[in-house]
Amino acid sequence: MSFFFHDKKILCPFCFNVVYLNQTPFRCVSHAKLCAPVPDQVLIDIWNDNRPTGQVIFRKDAKFNINSTVCPKCNQITTNRLCPYCHSSLPYAIGDFNNYIFSLVGAKESGKSHYLSTLIKTLKEGVSENLNFNFSASNDETVKRYNDDFFKPIFREKQTIAPTASVLAQKNQPLVYNLLLNGKTIFGGEKIKKGASLVFFDTAGEDLNDSNIMATLNKYIYLSDGIIFLIDPLQITDVRNKLLAKHVDPSILPNQNTPTIDVIEKITNLIQRGRLLRSTSKISIPIAVAFTKFDALSPLIDNQFQITKKPKHLHGFDITDFNSINSEMIGLLKNWNCHDILNHITVRYKYYGFFGLSALGNSPILNKIVNAIKPHRVEDPILWLMHKNRLIKKVKR
């Protein structure tokens, strides 16, 4: 990173404060025998993390080298840059590429944690090869939290994930990933042409029922570059009635929570206030409205629909596939008497898309995943958001 950009400012992907790169502290990463770890009061206050860690190093002059500093106690070089406000370790490549904040929101029990669990795995394993990009965790905290909170219970223990705790009860950092996209040079070789830091949040459903919590602690929603709004179709009265008319086992139907339209309206109001928008202004944040648990809806879905087929996002975002699914979902919403949801999204948002997916591919029984996990179309919403943010190109079939 050139010193000509020493005063570049970025948005911390953890606390969303504006940070100047030449004003960031660093953390010593030397072995404990060289430099004894100490508690970091900022980590304790912000993240409830009281584990001893490396010394925080504040620099006096960083005009010509903003990428590293020397610990005055052990005399070792460190490149572990911190946010000056929350002391989270910033991604090493921060400042080289843009940060893209994608918020994952939805009402209580809409399947956010299960979705995030299978989405990350799908992006790392299958989709990255098809679209020629590298998708990897940006820090150790992301690796640990994903493995402990998302991957382990689903893929190893075959257990469903407990509902996300309210932000008042937990202070989890978001999951931050680096996305590097390969491309051709003018001479026919390959190089990394684009990059981004992707930030994912898993918001507790009950927090979306409290406008005060949303306004003070969930500000990342209105600072997002894209929103994935998950809806549990089994909460929709018409869907439940249609399934019961098909003699579906009533035990698969969850208790009905806050009406979906109420949650959507609260999110819209939060964004308008946070971005100081006029009531007549459309929201320009792309919103992917995704209906989860589609495996449970098979009695209601025509098996000729495109949404029942596997996606074919090769070398870009398949816009033909998207247009078909978006149209099918709009038709289903009308059939399910969800005119309020459809009207709100199409009137209040400038860019929107409707999706259907299944994180697990089957319904758990008594919190146990008894069948093979087969995610279906979990990547569609995030790839659409990447396309709308010009990270990947669209292709037509």
C-alpha positions as CSV (number, residue, x, y, z in Angstrom):
1,M,0.0,0.0,0.0
2,S,1.5,3.3,-1.1
3,F,2.3,6.1,1.4
4,F,0.5,8.4,-1.0
5,F,-2.7,7.0,0.5
6,H,-1.6,7.2,4.1
7,D,-4.7,9.3,5.1
8,K,-7.2,6.9,3.5
9,K,-10.3,6.3,5.5
10,I,-12.3,3.1,5.7
11,L,-15.3,1.8,7.6
12,C,-14.4,-0.6,10.4
13,P,-16.3,-3.8,9.5
14,F,-16.9,-4.6,13.2
15,C,-18.1,-1.4,14.8
16,F,-18.8,0.8,11.7
17,N,-16.8,3.8,12.8
18,V,-14.8,5.7,10.2
19,V,-11.1,4.9,10.6
20,Y,-8.0,6.6,9.1
21,L,-5.4,4.0,8.2
22,N,-2.5,6.2,9.5
23,Q,-4.2,6.4,12.9
24,T,-4.7,2.8,13.7
25,P,-2.9,1.1,16.6
26,F,-1.4,-2.4,16.2
27,R,-1.3,-5.4,18.4
28,C,1.9,-7.2,19.3
29,V,1.9,-10.8,18.1
30,S,5.1,-12.0,19.7
31,H,5.3,-15.1,21.8
32,A,4.2,-14.7,25.4
33,K,7.8,-15.3,26.6
34,L,8.9,-12.2,24.6
35,C,6.0,-10.0,25.4
36,A,3.5,-10.9,28.1
37,P,-0.2,-10.8,27.1
38,V,-2.4,-8.4,29.0
39,P,-6.2,-7.8,29.2
40,D,-7.4,-5.2,26.7
41,Q,-10.0,-3.0,28.4
42,V,-11.6,-2.0,25.1
43,L,-12.1,-5.6,24.1
44,I,-13.7,-6.2,27.5
45,D,-16.0,-3.3,27.2
46,I,-17.0,-3.7,23.5
47,W,-16.9,-7.5,23.0
48,N,-17.0,-8.9,26.5
49,D,-13.6,-10.5,25.7
50,N,-11.4,-10.6,28.8
51,R,-8.7,-13.0,27.5
52,P,-5.1,-11.7,27.8
53,T,-3.8,-10.6,24.5
54,G,-0.8,-8.8,22.9
55,Q,0.1,-5.3,23.8
56,V,-1.7,-2.5,22.0
57,I,0.9,-0.2,20.2
58,F,0.0,3.4,19.4
59,R,2.2,5.0,16.7
60,K,3.3,8.6,16.7
61,D,4.1,9.0,13.0
62,A,2.9,6.8,10.2
63,K,3.3,8.9,7.1
64,F,5.5,6.5,5.2
65,N,4.6,3.1,6.6
66,I,1.0,2.4,7.6
67,N,1.2,-1.4,7.3
68,S,3.4,-2.3,10.3
69,T,5.0,-1.0,13.4
70,V,7.5,-2.2,16.0
71,C,6.6,-3.2,19.5
72,P,8.6,-1.0,21.9
73,K,8.7,-3.8,24.6
74,C,10.0,-6.7,22.5
75,N,11.3,-4.9,19.5
76,Q,9.4,-7.2,17.1
77,I,7.5,-6.1,13.9
78,T,3.8,-6.6,13.8
79,T,1.3,-6.1,11.0
80,N,-1.8,-6.8,13.2
81,R,-3.7,-3.6,12.6
82,L,-6.6,-2.7,15.0
83,C,-9.6,-0.6,14.9
84,P,-8.9,2.3,17.2
85,Y,-12.5,2.2,18.5
86,C,-13.3,-1.4,19.1
87,H,-9.7,-3.0,19.0
88,S,-10.9,-5.7,16.6
89,S,-8.1,-7.0,14.3
90,L,-8.8,-5.4,10.9
91,P,-8.4,-7.6,7.7
92,Y,-4.8,-7.4,6.4
93,A,-6.0,-6.3,3.0
94,I,-8.3,-3.6,4.3
95,G,-7.8,-0.4,2.4
96,D,-6.7,-2.3,-0.7
97,F,-10.3,-3.2,-1.5
98,N,-13.7,-2.0,-0.6
99,N,-15.7,-3.4,2.3
100,Y,-19.1,-4.8,1.4
101,I,-21.5,-5.2,4.3
102,F,-24.2,-7.8,3.7
103,S,-26.7,-8.0,6.5
104,L,-28.6,-11.1,7.2
105,V,-31.9,-10.3,8.8
106,G,-35.2,-12.0,9.4
107,A,-38.0,-12.7,11.9
108,K,-37.6,-15.1,14.8
109,E,-37.0,-18.7,13.7
110,S,-36.7,-17.9,10.0
111,G,-33.5,-20.1,9.7
112,K,-30.8,-17.4,9.7
113,S,-28.1,-19.5,11.5
114,H,-28.8,-22.6,9.4
115,Y,-28.7,-20.5,6.2
116,L,-25.4,-18.8,7.1
117,S,-23.8,-22.2,8.1
118,T,-24.5,-23.8,4.7
119,L,-24.0,-20.6,2.7
120,I,-20.4,-20.2,3.9
121,K,-19.6,-23.8,3.1
122,T,-21.2,-23.6,-0.3
123,L,-19.3,-20.4,-1.2
124,K,-16.0,-21.9,-0.1
125,E,-16.4,-25.3,-1.8
126,G,-18.5,-25.2,-4.9
127,V,-19.3,-21.7,-6.0
128,S,-15.8,-20.3,-5.8
129,E,-14.6,-22.7,-8.5
130,N,-17.4,-22.0,-10.8
131,L,-16.9,-18.2,-10.6
132,N,-13.1,-18.3,-10.3
133,F,-12.8,-16.5,-6.9
134,N,-11.2,-17.2,-3.6
135,F,-13.3,-17.0,-0.5
136,S,-11.6,-17.2,2.9
137,A,-11.9,-16.0,6.4
138,S,-10.2,-12.7,7.1
139,N,-9.2,-13.4,10.8
140,D,-8.9,-16.1,13.4
141,E,-12.0,-14.9,15.2
142,T,-14.1,-15.6,12.1
143,V,-12.6,-19.1,11.6
144,K,-13.2,-20.0,15.3
145,R,-16.7,-18.6,15.4
146,Y,-17.9,-20.2,12.2
147,N,-16.5,-23.6,13.1
148,D,-17.8,-23.5,16.7
149,D,-21.2,-21.8,16.2
150,F,-22.2,-22.8,12.7
151,F,-20.2,-25.7,11.1
152,K,-19.8,-28.0,14.1
153,P,-23.4,-28.3,15.2
154,I,-24.8,-28.8,11.7
155,F,-22.2,-30.8,9.9
156,R,-20.6,-32.8,12.7
157,E,-23.1,-33.1,15.5
158,K,-26.2,-33.1,13.2
159,Q,-28.0,-30.9,15.6
160,T,-30.0,-27.8,14.8
161,I,-28.5,-24.5,15.9
162,A,-30.1,-22.7,18.9
163,P,-31.8,-19.4,18.2
164,T,-29.4,-16.4,17.9
165,A,-29.2,-14.5,21.2
166,S,-30.2,-10.9,21.4
167,V,-27.5,-8.3,21.0
168,L,-28.3,-7.4,24.6
169,A,-27.2,-10.8,25.7
170,Q,-24.3,-11.4,23.4
171,K,-21.5,-9.4,21.8
172,N,-20.4,-11.6,18.9
173,Q,-18.3,-10.1,16.2
174,P,-19.5,-10.5,12.6
175,L,-18.1,-13.0,10.3
176,V,-15.6,-11.3,7.9
177,Y,-14.4,-12.9,4.7
178,N,-12.0,-11.9,1.9
179,L,-13.2,-12.3,-1.6
180,L,-10.5,-12.2,-4.4
181,L,-11.6,-12.5,-8.0
182,N,-9.4,-13.7,-10.8
183,G,-9.4,-12.2,-14.2
184,K,-7.5,-12.1,-17.5
185,T,-4.8,-9.5,-18.2
186,I,-4.5,-7.9,-21.7
187,F,-1.7,-10.4,-22.4
188,G,-3.8,-13.4,-21.6
189,G,-2.4,-14.2,-18.2
190,E,-4.3,-14.2,-14.9
191,K,-4.3,-11.8,-12.0
192,I,-6.5,-10.7,-9.1
193,K,-8.6,-8.0,-10.6
194,K,-11.1,-7.3,-7.8
195,G,-11.3,-7.9,-4.1
196,A,-13.7,-7.2,-1.3
197,S,-14.2,-7.8,2.4
198,L,-17.6,-9.3,3.0
199,V,-19.2,-8.8,6.4
200,F,-22.0,-11.1,7.6
201,F,-24.3,-10.6,10.6
202,D,-26.7,-13.0,12.1
203,T,-29.4,-10.8,13.8
204,A,-31.6,-12.2,16.5
205,G,-35.2,-12.2,15.4
206,E,-36.5,-10.7,18.6
207,D,-34.2,-7.7,18.1
208,L,-36.2,-6.9,15.0
209,N,-39.3,-6.6,17.2
210,D,-37.8,-3.7,19.2
211,S,-37.2,-0.5,17.3
212,N,-35.0,1.0,20.0
213,I,-32.6,-1.9,19.9
214,M,-32.5,-1.8,16.1
215,A,-31.8,1.9,16.0
216,T,-28.9,1.8,18.6
217,L,-27.3,-1.6,18.1
218,N,-28.2,-2.7,14.6
219,K,-27.0,0.3,12.7
220,Y,-25.1,-2.0,10.3
221,I,-28.4,-2.7,8.6
222,Y,-28.7,0.9,7.2
223,L,-25.0,0.9,6.4
224,S,-25.3,-2.3,4.4
225,D,-24.4,-2.6,0.7
226,G,-27.0,-5.4,0.5
227,I,-29.6,-7.1,2.7
228,I,-30.7,-10.7,2.7
229,F,-34.1,-10.8,4.4
230,L,-35.1,-14.3,5.2
231,I,-38.8,-15.2,5.5
232,D,-40.1,-18.5,6.9
233,P,-43.0,-19.4,4.5
234,L,-44.4,-21.7,7.2
235,Q,-45.4,-18.5,9.1
236,I,-47.7,-17.4,6.3
237,T,-51.3,-18.3,7.1
238,D,-52.3,-19.2,3.5
239,V,-49.3,-21.4,3.1
240,R,-50.1,-23.2,6.3
241,N,-53.7,-23.7,5.3
242,K,-52.7,-25.0,1.8
243,L,-50.3,-27.5,3.3
244,L,-52.9,-28.8,5.8
245,A,-55.3,-29.2,2.9
246,K,-52.7,-31.4,1.3
247,H,-52.7,-33.5,4.5
248,V,-49.2,-32.5,5.5
249,D,-48.2,-33.5,9.1
250,P,-49.2,-30.5,11.3
251,S,-46.2,-31.1,13.5
252,I,-43.9,-29.5,10.9
253,L,-45.6,-26.1,11.3
254,P,-44.0,-23.8,13.8
255,N,-45.8,-21.5,16.2
256,Q,-46.6,-18.3,14.4
257,N,-44.6,-15.3,15.5
258,T,-44.6,-11.6,14.6
259,P,-46.2,-11.0,11.2
260,T,-43.5,-10.8,8.5
261,I,-44.8,-7.5,7.2
262,D,-44.4,-5.9,10.6
263,V,-40.7,-6.8,10.6
264,I,-40.1,-5.6,7.1
265,E,-41.7,-2.3,7.9
266,K,-39.5,-1.8,11.0
267,I,-36.4,-2.5,8.9
268,T,-37.5,0.0,6.2
269,N,-38.2,2.7,8.8
270,L,-34.8,2.1,10.4
271,I,-33.0,2.5,7.0
272,Q,-34.9,5.7,6.2
273,R,-34.0,7.2,9.6
274,G,-30.4,6.0,9.5
275,R,-29.8,7.3,6.0
276,L,-31.9,10.5,6.5
277,L,-34.1,9.7,3.6
278,R,-37.3,11.6,2.7
279,S,-40.5,9.6,2.9
280,T,-40.8,9.8,-0.9
281,S,-37.3,8.4,-1.5
282,K,-36.8,4.8,-2.5
283,I,-34.2,2.9,-0.7
284,S,-31.2,2.1,-2.9
285,I,-29.8,-0.8,-0.9
286,P,-30.4,-4.0,-2.9
287,I,-32.6,-6.3,-0.9
288,A,-32.8,-10.0,-1.5
289,V,-36.1,-11.4,-0.1
290,A,-35.5,-15.1,0.4
291,F,-38.1,-17.6,1.5
292,T,-36.4,-20.4,3.5
293,K,-37.5,-24.1,4.2
294,F,-38.6,-24.6,0.6
295,D,-38.2,-28.3,1.0
296,A,-41.3,-28.3,3.2
297,L,-43.3,-26.6,0.4
298,S,-42.9,-29.3,-2.2
299,P,-46.6,-30.1,-2.2
300,L,-47.3,-26.6,-3.3
301,I,-44.6,-26.1,-5.9
302,D,-44.9,-27.1,-9.6
303,N,-41.9,-29.4,-10.2
304,Q,-41.5,-27.7,-13.6
305,F,-40.6,-24.4,-11.9
306,Q,-37.1,-23.2,-12.4
307,I,-36.8,-22.8,-8.6
308,T,-36.8,-26.6,-8.3
309,K,-33.8,-26.9,-10.5
310,K,-30.1,-26.6,-9.5
311,P,-28.5,-23.2,-10.2
312,K,-26.0,-22.8,-13.0
313,H,-24.0,-19.8,-12.1
314,L,-20.9,-20.4,-14.3
315,H,-18.5,-17.6,-15.0
316,G,-21.0,-15.0,-13.6
317,F,-24.4,-14.5,-12.2
318,D,-27.0,-16.3,-14.3
319,I,-29.5,-13.4,-15.0
320,T,-31.8,-15.6,-17.1
321,D,-32.2,-18.0,-14.2
322,F,-32.8,-15.1,-11.8
323,N,-35.5,-13.6,-13.9
324,S,-37.4,-16.9,-14.1
325,I,-37.2,-17.5,-10.3
326,N,-38.1,-13.9,-9.5
327,S,-41.1,-14.1,-11.6
328,E,-42.1,-17.5,-10.1
329,M,-41.7,-16.2,-6.6
330,I,-43.9,-13.1,-7.3
331,G,-46.6,-15.5,-8.7
332,L,-46.4,-17.6,-5.5
333,L,-46.6,-14.6,-3.3
334,K,-49.8,-13.5,-5.1
335,N,-51.1,-17.1,-4.7
336,W,-50.3,-17.0,-1.0
337,N,-52.1,-13.7,-0.5
338,C,-48.9,-11.9,0.4
339,H,-49.8,-8.7,-1.4
340,D,-48.7,-6.6,1.5
341,I,-45.1,-8.0,1.4
342,L,-45.0,-7.7,-2.4
343,N,-46.3,-4.2,-2.4
344,H,-44.0,-3.0,0.3
345,I,-40.8,-4.3,-1.3
346,T,-41.6,-3.2,-4.8
347,V,-42.7,0.3,-3.8
348,R,-40.1,1.2,-1.1
349,Y,-37.0,-0.4,-2.6
350,K,-35.2,0.5,-5.8
351,Y,-33.5,-2.9,-6.3
352,Y,-35.1,-6.1,-5.1
353,G,-35.2,-9.8,-5.9
354,F,-37.3,-12.7,-4.6
355,F,-35.7,-16.1,-4.0
356,G,-36.6,-19.5,-2.6
357,L,-34.1,-21.8,-0.9
358,S,-33.5,-24.6,1.6
359,A,-30.5,-24.5,3.9
360,L,-30.7,-28.2,5.0
361,G,-32.8,-29.8,2.3
362,N,-35.1,-31.5,4.8
363,S,-36.9,-30.9,8.0
364,P,-35.2,-31.7,11.3
365,I,-36.9,-34.0,13.8
366,L,-36.8,-33.0,17.4
367,N,-33.7,-30.8,16.8
368,K,-31.9,-33.7,15.0
369,I,-30.9,-33.6,11.4
370,V,-31.8,-37.2,10.4
371,N,-31.2,-37.0,6.6
372,A,-28.3,-35.9,4.5
373,I,-27.8,-32.1,4.3
374,K,-28.6,-30.9,0.8
375,P,-28.6,-27.1,0.6
376,H,-30.7,-25.9,-2.4
377,R,-30.0,-22.4,-3.9
378,V,-28.5,-20.9,-0.8
379,E,-26.0,-19.0,-3.0
380,D,-28.6,-17.2,-5.2
381,P,-29.3,-14.2,-2.9
382,I,-25.6,-13.4,-2.1
383,L,-24.5,-13.8,-5.8
384,W,-27.3,-11.5,-6.8
385,L,-26.1,-8.9,-4.2
386,M,-22.5,-9.4,-5.6
387,H,-23.8,-8.7,-9.1
388,K,-25.7,-5.6,-8.0
389,N,-22.5,-4.3,-6.4
390,R,-20.6,-5.1,-9.6
391,L,-18.4,-7.7,-7.9
392,I,-19.3,-10.4,-10.4
393,K,-20.7,-9.9,-13.9
394,K,-24.1,-11.2,-15.2
395,V,-24.3,-13.9,-17.9
396,K,-27.3,-14.9,-20.0
397,R,-28.1,-18.5,-21.0
